[in-house]
Amino acid sequence: MFRSFFLARQWLVWAYPGSALILFSTWYKVELDVKINEWFGDFYNLIQKALGKPGSITLDEYFGQIATFGRIAALYVAIAVITDFLIKHYVFRWRAAMNDHYAAHWDRLRLIEGASQRVQEDTMRLARLVEGLGVSFMRSVMTLFAFLPILWTLSAKVTELPWIGPVDFALVWVAVLFALAGTVLMAAIGFKLPGLEFDNQRVEAAYRKELVLGEDDPNRASPPTLGGLFDDVRRNYFRLFFHYMYFDVAKWSYLQFGVLVPYIALGPTIVTGALTLGVMQQIVRAFGRVESSFQYLVNSWTTIVELISVFKRLRAFERQIAPPAS
């Protein structure tokens, strides 16, 4: 899965310079997000000034701020489009490397259950899942490094937490503890999902294989056989739906409550009027970025579950390639 791409001379340009280019463009997007966060502070302070004292700003100042956002946003869009284009090519090259490797050993692999599905579909899914998780992980780490110092600095303006009292750098601790609680919660509730996803791919592969064999052999894929295999598919899906139901209840309840957390933490500071509207917007956006970075596992758990199941299938597949022990 990994050696065929990262250790093969054919793919070195994509594996390393390509990774570096994607890493740089992701970092640049985060830096643009920081500039947008600063813009929100200036813009809302300008609005507060205009609403508090009519005639205190000019129309040119107002539209000047909007034009500034337009320039930053246009650059952000351009970088985002280019980055996504590069990532798609990067992922397909990785899939091509895996495909070439497995095709070269097809004589040994073709008798394994679901071999065709593993070479065609599982390699595609692995590359796509690693793309999503890898890029979001890089973005989370870079966002954390970019916004944590901002939130740390802005936390000095927060005088105290409700029901707790004064706490140094309170918002940073609230973001860390809330994200940690969510991560532990999701891991505890979703521990059964990887096994069920793996079973799901297994029964789907068995059903698909019988259908493929039935295309050439009239004695295969009879209605009773297909009915029994589809019953296995149905049974596993219904178990999966049940476990995802209570997992989703916990996940979405946690994420929706998370929207209120910075406002709850800022309650005493807002009531005392210690913040301007612009600073409050900067704090809320920075808090959201830091919190979402710490919540990487929470937001990605469903995808991680799917990746684990695909990895297990391909890992078992690759064991057949290794030469037998002498």
N, C-alpha and C positions, 0 to 999 in steps of 0.2 A: 504493500500500500504506500509506503513512504520511500523505501530505497529505490523503487523503480523511477521515481521522479527526482528526489533530492540527491541521489548518488549516481545518477546516469549522466554521462557526458552530453548526450543528445539534448537534455533538458536543463543544463546548468544555467543558461542565460535566463530562462524563465524562473527557475527555482530560486536564484539568489538575487541578481539585479532586479528581476521582476518583483520579488518580495520587498526589496528595499524601496522600489519606486512606489508600490502600494502603501508601504509604511509611511513614506514621506508625505504622500498626498493625503493620507488619513490624518496625519499630524497637522497639516496645513488647514484642513477643514475644521479641526478643533480650535486652532488659533483664530480662524474667522468667527467661530461661535463665541469665543471670548470677546472679540470686538463687538459682536452683536449684543452681548450681555452689557458691555459698557455703554453702547448706544441706548439701550433701554433705560439705563439710569439717567442719562442726559435728557432723553426725550420726555420721560415722565416728570422730571424736575421742571422742564420747560412748560409742560402742560399745567403742573401745579402752580407755577408762577403766573401763567396766563389766566387761570381760573380764579386765583386768589386776588389778583390785581389787574382788572381789565385794562388793556392798552399797554401793558408792561413789556410785551414782545411784539415784533413785527411779523407780517406775513412771510417776509423773506427768511426770517430766522426759522419759522415753523417749517416751511417747505425745504429749507436748507437741511434740516434734520432728516426729513423724509428722503431727500435725494442722497444723503449719506448712507442711509439704510439700503437704498436701491443699489448703490455701487457695491457695497459689501455683499448683498444678497446675490447680485448678478455673478460676482466672482465665486461665491459659494456654490451656486448652481453649476457653473462651468467645471469647477474642480470635482464636484460630486458626479457629474455625468462622465467625465474622463476616468475617474477612479472606478466607477462601476463597469465601464467598458473594459478597462484593464483587468479587473477581477474576473469578469466572465471569460476572457481569453485565458487567463491564468488557470482557472478551474478546469477548462476544457483540456488544456495541455496536460494537467495532472491526470485527468481521466484517461487521456490517450496513452499516457505512460503506463498506467495500470492495465489498460486494455491490451497493449502490446505485450506486456509481461505475462498476463494470463493466457493470451492467445498462443504464445510461444510454448506453453506447457499444456496445451489443450488435450493432448493425447493422454495425459495423466489425470486431468481434471474432469473430463467429459462424463465420467461415470458417477460423479458425485451428485447427490440429490440437489436439484435446483441449480446445476452448474451454469446453464445459459442465463438464468435470472441473475446469478451472482456476478457474472462477467458484464452483462449488459446493464442491468438496473442498479445493482448494489454499488458498482463503481461510480455510476452517475450520482446516486444519492449520497455516497460518502463525500465526493468532491463538492457537491452542492452544500451539504451540511457543514463541512469543514470551512467552506467559504463563508457561510453565514455566521457561524460561531467564531471563526478566527477573526474576521473583520470586526464584529461587534466586540470581541474581547480587546483587540487593539484599540478600538475607539474608546472603550470603557477605561482602559488604563491611561491613555493619553488625556482623556477628559478629566480623569481624577487628578492627574498631575497638573493640569491647567487650572482647574476650578477649585481644588482644595485650598491652595494659598489664598485665592480670592475670598472664599467662604471664611477662612481662618481670619483674614483681615476684617471682613465685614462683621464677623461675630463679636468684635470688640464693641460694636454699637448696640448689642443686645444686652440689656441690663440684668435680666433674670429670666428664669423659666417658670411657667405656672406650676404651682403646687410644690416646687422644689426650692426656688429662690435663686440667688446669684450663683452662676457657674461660669468659670472662665472658658471662653471659646465654646459656648453652649451648643451652637448650631452644628458644629462639627461632630460633637459627641452624640447629638440626637440623630444625625444622619447615619453615623456608623452603627449605633446600637439598633436603630430601627431596621436597617438593611440586614444586619446580622441575625436579628430575630426572624425576619422573613426568610432568609436562606435556610436556617435551621428548620423552620416550619415546613417549607416546601420539600426539603430533603426527607423529613420524617413522614410526611403525608404521601409523597410520591415514590417511596422505595420499591413498590411492587411493579411500577410501570415498565422499567427496562426489560424484565423477564417476560411480561405480557407482550411487549412489542416484538421481542425475539420470537416468541411462540406464534405471533401473528404472521410474521414473514415465513415461518416454517410451514404453516397450514396453507397459506396462500401459494407457496411454491409447489406443494404437493397437488393442489387443485389445478394449478396452471399446467404442471407437467402432464397430468392425465389428459387434459384437454388437447395439449400439443400432440401427444401420442395418438389420440383419437382421430386427428386429422389424417393420419396415414394408415392406421390399423382399425378396421371396423369392429374388431373385437374389444377394443379399448374404449374408455369413456362412455360406458353404458349408463343409463339413467340411475340405477341403484348405486353404482360406484360413485358417480358424480354427486348424487344426493348425500351419500355418507361423507364425502370429502367436504361438500359445502356446509354440512351440519357442523363439522369441525371449525370451519371458517366463521360461521354464524355464532357458535358458542364462544369462541375466543373474542370476537368483536364485542359481543354483549358484555363479557367480563371487562374488556377494556373500556367500554363506554361507562360502565358503573364506576370503575376506579377513577376515570377522568372526571366524572361528575363531581365527586366530593373534592378532588384536587382542584378543579376549576372554581368551586365555591370558595375555598381557602385563598386561592391565588387572586381572584378578582376582588374579593373582600379586602384583602391586604393592600392591593394596589390602589383601590378607590379610597381607602382610609388614608393612604399615604399622601394623597392630594392635600389633605387638611393638616398634615403634620407640621409643615413650616409655619402655617398661619396660627396653629395652636401654640407653637413654641414662641412665636413673636407676639402673642397676645398682650402680655404686660408691657412690652416695649411700645407697641402701637397705641395702647390706651394712654400711656404717659406722653405721647406725642414726640418721642425721641427720634423718630425717623421721618425723612421726607418720602414722598410717594416714589420718587426715582430710586432711592436707596432700597426701599422695600422691594421694588421689582427686581433690582439686582440681587438682593439676598434670596428671594424666592426662586429665581432662575438658577442661581449658583447652587442653592440647596438641592434643587431638582436634579441638576447635572451630577453633583457629588453622590446624591442618594441613588440615582439610577446606575452610576458606575459601581457602587458597592452592591447593587442588586442584580449584578450580571447573572448569577446563578438562578435567581428567582425568575427573571425575564426569559431565560434561555432553557429552563429545565425541561420543557417539552421537547425541544430540539435536541438537547443532550441525551434524553431517553432514546430518541430515534437513532442518534449517532451511535450510542452504545450497542444497540441491537444490530445495526449494519456492520459495525466493527467486529462484533463477535462472529457474524456469519462469514465475513471475509477472512478473519483470522483462522477459523476452522478450515476454510478453503485453502489457505496458503500452507497449512501443515501438510497437505497432500503433495505440495511441490518439493518440499525438503527431501533430499535423497535418503533412503532407508539406512539405518545404522548398520555398520558392518559387523 
